[in-house]
Amino acid sequence: MPIDQLLSILKSIYQNKEREIMNENLIKIAYLYEDLMNTYGDSGDVKILSFLLKRQGYDTQVDNISLGDEFNAFDYDFVFFGGGQDFEQTVVAKDLPRHKLTLDKYINGGNPMLCICGGYQLMGDYYKTNSGITIKGLGILPLHTVFKADKRMIGDTRYMTEWGEVTAFENHSGQTYFDNTNKLHPLGEMIEGYGNNPQDHVEGLRYRNFIGSYSHGPLLKNTNVANAIAEMIIKRHQDRINDAETAVK
């Protein structure tokens, strides 16, 4: 590579890092497939977080990462993935594997991510649909989901989390099961409703700072959970800014 080309690349990297540092009050949110995975208004979760972060002095930039888009999870302070119908989920599942490596490192690195319904399912090994088709997930988390026509889980839900009680709404036929209960832990214990499935009496998933849930409504109208996630995001943002400063020095 010619020296002038190399210097140009290094200058561009340096300028990008400088911009990151200058935007210390800008929190970046990646919304995966917002145009396809937003069946029950799950975008409300992102709007609530933006509101809470604004009250703490932060602006937010929300990027829709859709089909064919480039994506590096480590460019962001928070990743959100909403729910969708089987057809949209099938379309997304074909594009999603391009992002497996970055999401795997991001999640296992303890960075904040919230997945609702279909997004939650796609982080697991597979989802077997009502037509018998198996949609392959990313396999980042040891769980699987199976459609069972005899039991549609719909209605109001209440469950207890580490941050207190949560009320929400669920509407799904996919039943999710953990394949490694030593690694994965539920988001909450059911008080009312079904949650992951009718047998286990638990809702959602908590793994490090990853949260998966079947809660619509949106989930983060429960300010106890919303504030906890906002704190995770701010911590991640501060770490990202510090890393950028270190890289420039």
Buried (B, 14 or more C-beta within 10 A) or exposed (E): EEEEEEEEEEEEEEEEBEEBEEBEEBBBBBBBBBEBBBBBEBBBBBBBBBEBBEEEEBEBEBBEBBEEBEBEBEBBBBBBBBBBEBEBBBBBBEBBEEBEEBBBBBBEEBBBBBBBBBBBBBBBBBBBBEEEEEBBBBBBBBBBBBBBEEEBBEEEBBBBBEBEEBBBBBBBBBBBBBEEEEEBEBBBEBBEBBBBBEEBBBBBBBBBBBBBBBBBBBBBBBEEBBBBBBEBBBBBBEEBBEEBBEEBE
